[in-house]
Amino acid sequence: MYALANPANFMRLSGRVLPWLAALSAATLAVGLYLGFASPADYQQGETAKIMFVHVPAAWIASLAYAAMAASALGTLVWRHPLAEAAQKAVVPLGAAFAFVCLVTGSLWGKPMWGTYWVWDARLTSMLVLFITYLGLLALWHTIEEPGRAARAASVLTLVGAINLPIVKFSVDWWNTLHQGSIFRMTGSTVDRSILVPLLVMAVGFTLLFATLHIASIRNEILRRRVRRLMLAAAADREPAARLAPSDGLATEAALS
Amino acid sequence: MSAIPHIGSIVAAYAVTAVVLGGTVAAVLLDRRSLRRTLERLEARAGRGRAGTPR
């Protein structure tokens, strides 16, 4: 872990792993889609249950991405690690994309099954709050120019917003909601094997896709900081008298290169 | 007349997923290409600057 936490080592190792991870994601998603479309219609929902093969994994990744972001926020605030900052920033648009997919596919399933695209149900509302939190974080990262300061502000907001994660998970148990409860119980799954297997394969495929995109985005973030550092150096060379005093943000960027 | 009930919802759900996730993949790849080009340009300029500086 310590070796990976060095940005130079991370770039080298992730560069080797990334093509394999991308290929594995594509293969798993292809198998999941095949199994999903080959599965029989649900006895109550009919073919509409096939929407679950993208809705449930998207919901799972939207929450997983936030948990990863909260862990990175701790790394930023406690250890001030530059790679934690990059990981934290890289996950925001990905989490927003998966939360958006979850909300839209859920609405498209809700119309034929519940008779409405939307209800202010505890699960739906808490997922909408999660999506809005992602959008707020996206705006915050783009508002503050200096990466170190942006990371600290985003970390505080991320950790405050993490209180929504258990609400998303347990909302169906704590309140009387229209949304169905967890399909996994102490006694096993409530879903038939013919639907459960494609659902699990798609969940693995989405997880691999998220991991691929997250690693690729962290690499982009490291490159972006190198670009910023070179631009600042070029600006300082042009105006030696106005040379910038080293701040913690610049020190962070130097550590990243 | 469709043989599968609610086929429109099913197709729309998969289409939205494909567009959003495909768009995210494309955005990450385009961002990488743009950053690499900028980095190469800046490093070349920094290299020329160092070569032109009298020691």
Interface residues (C-beta under 8 A of the other chain):
Chain A: G46 E47 T48 K50 I51 V54 H55 A58 P93 L94 A97 F100 V101 V104 T105 L108 W109 K111 P112 L209 L213 A216 S217 R219 N220 L223 R224 R226 V227 L230 M231 A233 A234 D237
Chain B: I4 P5 H6 I7 S9 I10 A12 A13 Y14 V16 T17 V20 L21 G23 T24 V25 A27 V28 L29 D31 R32 L35 R36 T38 L39 L42 E43 R45 A46 G49
